Every structure is written in structure tokens, then in C-alpha cells.
Amino acid sequence: MKQYIPSGMEIHSPLACRRRFLKLEDFEKFKLSSRSFEKQYSGIYVARLRALKDHLAQKAKDKWGQYEVVTLSELSEKNEDSNCIVIGTLYKHQELKPSILRELSEELQLTAQPPSTNYASFKDLLFLEDEMLRVKLVGNHMNIQDVVTGIVCAVFGHELESGAFEVIDWCFPGCSLAKLTTLDKPLKTGGKILLVSGLDLANNAHSLSLNLLSEWIIGMIGSADAQREVASVVCLIIAGNSVRGSVEVYNHKGYFEVKAHNEAMFNESAIVTHKLDKFLRPIAQCCPVILMPGEFDPSCHTIPQQSFHPCILPECSRFKSFYGATNPWIGSINSRIVAGSSGQPIMDIRKVAGLADISPLTWLERTLDWGHYVPTAPDTVPAYPYDKTDPFVITECPNIYFAGNMDKYDTKLITANEGQTIRLICIPKFSETQTAVLCDLQDLQTWPISFGVS
């Protein structure tokens, strides 16, 4: 989809005309043309390493120029204490990490174990692996909690007599691989985008804040200044968990109890999706809407989650101004590259790292340094088993990079390795904070908008 123009179907809003020149392009890198789960998950790690290895090798030579880049199979041929560079994928061994084998071995327990919110412990070990071998990483120059499984990394050091590799320094791909964006070039059409996540209509359907949000976007409330501001909004992005913000897990021993519980959940989801369709219909009549699924929405559970089926939202799907996106999603809005997720990658990284004092915004920034949108997939984030390519490798440097369903609003403007300016945004859960985020496509200025009634 190259041009994104409202259809004009029964649009009577005076604000509709300002959105006719919106140019939206979906890069479609996360759309699945076919689905087969017969492949092994090792293929995605091989594809990830191959995509980043050459670029990282050049970056390592620039940093440690006088040392040789060797493979793990060639490491044993090096003399002890002879420093060299090795490139591979990090694997973090964690005893607290969920394991299907452990779950199967404990399936006869009467009480299921509660899900863990922190996989980190002092027993964690770090390994570097390539297509064939694996080596244990040791040394005082590295902090295991700062990294997660799935990161392609170059390490500088030497092999010890024990067979472990002592790390002296390391580096990551960064954004240098990504295509440069023309942020400093004046936009022909600017405007603002509104970002919101975590509507959670299952528990928030009759909220006054939702009504205020809808009427504000449509232009039915607010002062003249407020209406001029909303008139500049060219697109609404909803970053997941619109139907449900969480799910309750019940442990039943009987077949009929499980069946009744599942039927009740299905019926409730059908009712809530109907409410979501009714909520978005007037918005889609006057404002382009990009709707991403979330962890608890009626979409596939594996990353990348595919867009909502048109049958789920029949009224909104009639409009060309309504677009069902994937999660994660990356596209271009008025020449600005916008990318982000509904929050699962960042929340999972926090579990794996176990560092409560590091903010989600910091982890969002680090994924850019790692050159990957979802580094912990498919280890702890369920993912589709790609084998030839890894679409989560960052190949287009975004101007706006967001994560939805965070506990609070946070933002930062950073400059990447090659001078790219990137706006990072943590979008708070609307059901808890009644807050949306407005971002100016022209200068990337960002500010929260509260629809709280207290």
C-alpha cells in the first residue's frame, strides 16, 4: 500500500479534509505469506548471524584493528593468551527461565507453578555460539545482566586453558547497518501522529476517558486552540491490547470446567471486539487508524502477530482509512519511518535481564544498539520459525521508535552511530493512565495528552 487516502464514505466531519494528503507506506516485512511450523527454530539464529556478521566484523576491525577475526572452530588453534576477535550469538543460560521440558516433568503436580516475572539469578551463565560450536564467556569486563539471549555480538579477548573465553571488550552492530533516513530534509507534508495503547475495553468499555479520547480526535470537544491541534493529527496508531489488557489463568482439573471457562472467554472476547468496532468506527470516518494487535488480543500469539481479521471488525474494515497492522510494525508516514511494538519485546527483555532499576526506555534504546527488534525471540518470546531470513533485524533506521503498554510515559531523542536522529517513545497503558502521546512529524517533538477525569 503506497497511498493512504480516506475513502470519503459518509464523512461529514469538518476535520476530514486535513488528512487527504497523508502518505503512508507499510514495509510489510512482518506479514506472513504462508505459515508452517514444521521448521526448526535454529534457522532464525543462523539467519540473524549471517545478516549481521559481515557488518559487525568491519565494526570490530575499526575498534580493534590490529587483531584477527576468527571463528569458534579456529579458536583452539590460537596460542593461549593470544588475543583475537570472535563473532557469534549470545546465549544466556538461566535456571529460572521457562522450560517446556520442566513443565512436562511437573505435569502431574496438582498445583501449577506461578509464572515467573524475573528469570535472572546469580547462577546465570553466558555463552557465545555460531552455526557449529559454543564457548563459555567469562571475565570481569562484562556484566551478564546487561545482555540477553539472541544478541549478535563481537567479543575481544583470548581462550583460557579451561576452554572458556575471557572477554576484555565487546561491541554490538548498532544502527550503522540500517538505511539512513532524511530527517533533516524538510517535509512536504508534516502533521502529527497520535499514539495510544492498552485501551483494554474488556475492563474499560464504559470509561469516560475513552469517550473523551474519541470526541477529541473527531473534533467535537475542546477550545479553538485544542481543535487546531487535533486538526494537525494525520494518523492514530493503537499499539495493542485494545480488547484485553491482561488475562486470568484458572487451573481446572476437569474437562467440563475447562470447556465452560474457554467458552465464556470466547463469548466475552466476541462482545468486546464488537465494542471495539463501534468505538473505532466514528474515528475511522475522519482520521486514519493503524490498529496493531497486542499480547492479549484475538490474534496469533507468536511474533510477528498478524493483523486483526476483517471479520472481527466488520464496520471499521469498510473504510480505507482503517488499516490493520502487524505487531511489530514498521512503515513510513509522510516520509518519516515509524516502527514499534505493542510492548512484548521490551517486557520480556526486562524479565531476562532482571534489572528493575533500568527503565523500559533504556532497553528500547539498547535494541537499536543490538540491531534487532526482538532479540529474545524465539527463546522466551514465542515467534514464527523463520529459517532463511530474520525480519526482526533492523535494516531501516526509524525516525520514531515506540513500545506500547508501558507503565508510564517516557521519551528521549537520541543520535545513532551514523548521525540519525531517533525519537524513542514509551506509550503508557491508556486504561491505567488515561494518557495518549502526540508526536510532531516535522521536528519530532513529543508530549503526553491526558484524558483523565480526576
N, C-alpha and C positions, 0 to 999 in steps of 0.2 A: 504494500500500500504506500504510494508515493504522495498522493494528495489527500488531505483530510479535511473535507468541507462539510459543514452541517447540511443535511438534506433539505431543510426548509419545510418539512412536513408539519403543518399546523403550528408553525412557530409564530406566536403573536408577541413575544417579549420584545421590548424596545432595545434590549441588550444584545439581541441575536446578531445584528449586523456587524458588530465589532469583532466577531470570530470567523468571519468568512475567509480571512486571509491566513488562517492558521495552516502551517505546513508541518505535517507530522509524518515521519517515516519509521516504520518498525523494521529493525535489522533482522528479525525473525531467526536469530541464531539459536534460540531456545525452543523453537517449535519442533515437535516430533512428527516426521512424515510417516514413520512406522514404529511399532512398539514390539520389541522382542526381548524377553527376559531370559533367553537361553544362553546369553554370553556371560563370560567370566568378568568379574569386576576388576581384575588385574589390568585389563586392557586400557582402562581410563588413566591409570597411573603411568603406563608406558607412553600413552599419547601425550600426557601432560609433560613428562620429562623430555620427550622429543621436541615438543613445541617450544620449550624454554631453554633447552640445554645449550644450543649454539650461542644465543644471545647472552646467557649467563657466563659462558666460557670467555667471551670477549670482555665482559664486565670484570670478571675475575683477573684477567690478564692486565687490564688497566689498573687494577688495585694492587695486585701482587705480580708485577710484570716479569720479574726475574725467575719465577718458579714455574715448574711444568704442571700442566693439567693431565692427570692420569685417571684411569678407570679403576674400579674396585678390584678387578682381576689383575691389574698391573701393580697394585699397591704392595703385594707381597714381594715383588722384585726390587723394591726400593730399599736402600740401606736404612737401618734403624736411626732415628733422629734426623733423617733427611726430609726436610720439609717439602711439601707438594700441595697441589690443589685437587680436590675431588668434588665432583658434582653428582648429586643424586636427590632423592625424595626423602624427606624426614618421616620417620615412623616413631610415634610416641607410645611406648608400652605402658599401659595403665591397668592396674588390677581392678579399679573401681569402674572401668568403662563397661557399658552393657555388652553382654556376650550371648549370642543365641545358644551356644553350647552349654553355658552355665544355666540358662533358662530351661533348656531341655532336661538337664540333670536334676533340676529342682522342681520339675513339673508336678511331682507327687506331693509337694508341700500343700497343706491346707490353706495357709495364708500366703498370698503373693507378697513378694518383697516390694516396698515402695520405690518408685523411680528416683534415681539419684539426681541431684541438681549440681553436683560437683564431682568430676571424675579424677581430680588431681590428688596426689599424695606424695609423701617424701620417698616412696619406693619407685616412682616413675623412672623409666629408662628411655634414652633417646638413641635411635639408630638412623643410619643413612643407607639407603638401598638404591640399586639401579635395576636393570632388567634381569640381572642374574644373581647378584650377591648382596649381602648386607653386612655392615660393620657397626660396632657399638661406638658411640661418641662419648668422650669423657673430657674433663678439663675444667679449670676454674674460670675460663674466659667466656663461658656460656651459661645462660640461665634457661633451664628446661621449661620453666613456666611461661617464657616469652614466646614460645613457638607451639605449633600444633601439628598433628599428623597431616601429611599431604602437601607440605610446602616444598617446592623445588629450591634447593639451596646449594651454594658453593662453600666448602669449608677449606680452610688453610691450616695445615699442621703436619703431623707425622704419625706413623704407626708405632705403637708400643710393642714390647716383647710379648705382652699378653694377647696381642691381636686386636686390641682396641685402638681407636684413632683419637689422639689428643688434639683438640681443637684450640688453635691460637686465635683465629679470627674467622668470620664468615660474612657472606653477603647474599642478598636476595635479588630477584630480577628487577623489581621496581616497575615504573611506568614507561621506561625507555622503549620497551617493545611496542607499546601502543602507538597508534597513529596520532600525530599531533593535531590538535584542534585549533581553530582560528578564533580564539576568544577575544583577541584584541581588534579583530576586524569588525567594523560597525555592522549591526544587524539591519537588514532591510525592513524586517518586521520584528518588533520586540514583544512586549507584553509580559504577563506574569503567569505563573502556574501555581495552583493551589494543591497542596499535598495533605492527605489525611489518611489515617489508618485506624484499625481496631474499632469500627463502628459497633460491632457486637450487638446486632439487632435482636438476638435471642434473649438478651438480658437488658436491652436498652431501647426497645422498639418505641415506647411512648415518651421518650425523653424530650423535654422542651428544647434542649440543646440541639438535637437533631433537626427539629423544626426551624430553629434559628439559622442553622447552617444552610438548610435548603433554601429558605427565603432570602438569605443574604446573597447566595450565589445567583439566584434568579433575579435579584434586584428589587425585591418587594419591601425591604426594610432598610433603615439606616438614613443618615443625613445625606445631603448632597455630596459632601466630600467622600463619605463611605461608598456611595453609589458610583462616583467617578473611579474610586479604587477598584471596586469589583468589576467595573466595565473594562478594565485592563486585563482581567483574568481570561486567558485564552484556552486554558485546559485544566481539568480537575483530575488528579491522579489519586486513586484509592488503593493504598498498599496493604491489602489483605485483611483477613479476619473480619469481614463485613457481616457475615452470617452469624458467626460464633467466635468469641474470644478465648474460649477455653472449653475443655470437655471433662466431664466427670467420669471416672472409671469405677465400675462396680464389678466385684468379684462374685460370680454366681457359680454354684456347683451343679445346678440342674439345667437341663436343656431348655425346658419351657420358660424358666426365668430369664435365661439369656435371650431367647427368641422374643419374649414380650418386651424386654428392655430395648433390643435393637429396633423393633417395630415402632416403639414410642419415639426413639431418636430419629428414625426416618420421617415419621409423621411431623415431628416438630421442625425438622430441617426444611421440609416442604412448605410449611406455613411461613417460616421466617424468610425463605428465599422469595416467596410471594410478596412479603412486606418490603424486602429489598428492591424488588422490581417496581413496586408502587412508589417507593421513596426516590428512586433514581429517574423515573420517567419524566417528571417536570424539569429536572436538572438537565437531562439529555436533550430536552426540547430547545434549550437555549445555550447550552455550554457543552463542548466536547468532553467526554468522560472516558478515562482509561481505568478499567477495573482489573486489578490483579487478585488472584486467589491467595489465601493465607493457609497457615498450618491447619486450622480447624474449619476451613470452608469446604463445601462439597465439590472437591476436585481431587485429582490423584494425589496420593501422599508423597510420592517421590519427587525429588527436584530434578529437572525443572517442572513445576506444576503447570499443567496446561490451562488454558483459559476456560471460563465458565461456558458450558454448552448453551447455545441459544435457546433451547427448550426450557432451561431453568429460569431465564429472564426473558420471556416472550415479548413483553411490551417494550423494554429498552432495546432489544435486539432489532426492532423495526427501524431504528434511527441510524443513519450513517455517522452521526456524531457520537455514537456509543461504540467503544472498542474494548473487546475482551482481550486482555494481555496475559502473558505468562508470568511466572514467578520463579527466578528473577526475570527482569525485563530490561531491555536496552533499546533506545530509539533516539530519533532526532526530532526536537520540537523547535521550529523556527531557527534551524541551523545550530542549535545547542544540543549536544549529546547528553542525554539523561539516562542514568542507569540506577538500578537499585533492586531491593528485595523486600519481602514482607517481614523480614527480621530473623528467620530461622538460622542463616549462616552466622550472624553475629552472636545470637543467644547460645548457639552450640559452641562457638569458639570460647565463650566465657566459661562454659561448663568444663571444657577440656583443659583450659589454662588454669582455672581455679584462682584467678587473681581478682578478688572482689573490689580492690581499690582502683582498678583500671576501668575507665568509662567505656561504654559501647562505642562512642565516637572515636576513641583511640584505636580500638580494634578495627573499626571501619577504615581508618586511615592505613592501618597495617596491611589490610588485604590488598591495598594498592601497591604497597612495597613488595608484597609477596607475589603480585601479578596474577591474582586468582580471586574470583568472586566467592567461591565456596570451597576453601581448601580442605575442610574436614569431610567433604563428600567423596566417596561413599562410605567412609569409615564410621562416622557417627551421625551423619545426616543422610537419610535414605535418598538414593539417587538412581537415575536410569543408567544401566550398564553400557555406557559408550565404549567402543573398542578402537575405532580408528581416529577419532578426534576428541578433544576435551573442550566443549564450548564455553566452559567456565573460565578459561584462560583469558585474561584481559588483553584484548587486541585493539580496542578503541578506547582511548583515554576520555572518560566522561568529563563534561563541564559541571554537571550536577550529579552527585552520588549519594543515595539515601538508603536508609534502613527503617522499615516501619515497625510499629508495635513495640516501641521502646517505652520505658517507664517515664521518661521526661524529655522535653525538647532540648536539643543541643545542636550546635552548628560550629563550623570552623572553615576558614578559607585558607587553603594550602597551595604551595607551589611545588610541583613534582620535579623530577630529576632534569627533565628537558625544558623546564620553564612553563609547563602547562599549569594554568590556574584552575583549581577544582574546589567547588563548594560541597562540603560534607554536611549532611543533614540527618539527624535522628528525629524521626517523626513520632510523637507521643501517641499513646492509645487514646482515641477520642472518647471512648466510653468511660475512661477514668479521669481524664484531664480536660475534656471539652475544648481541646485546642487543635487547631489546624495550622499549617505552615504556608506562608506566602513567599514565593521566590521570584525575583525580577530577572528575566532572561537577559536583560541588557547589561546590567552591572553585577549580577549575582548577589545582590543584597537580599537578605532573608530576615523575616521576622514572624513571630507567632501571632495568631489571632484567636482570642478566647471567646467561646460561646457559652461560658458558664453563666448560670442564673443567680449565683450567690454573691 
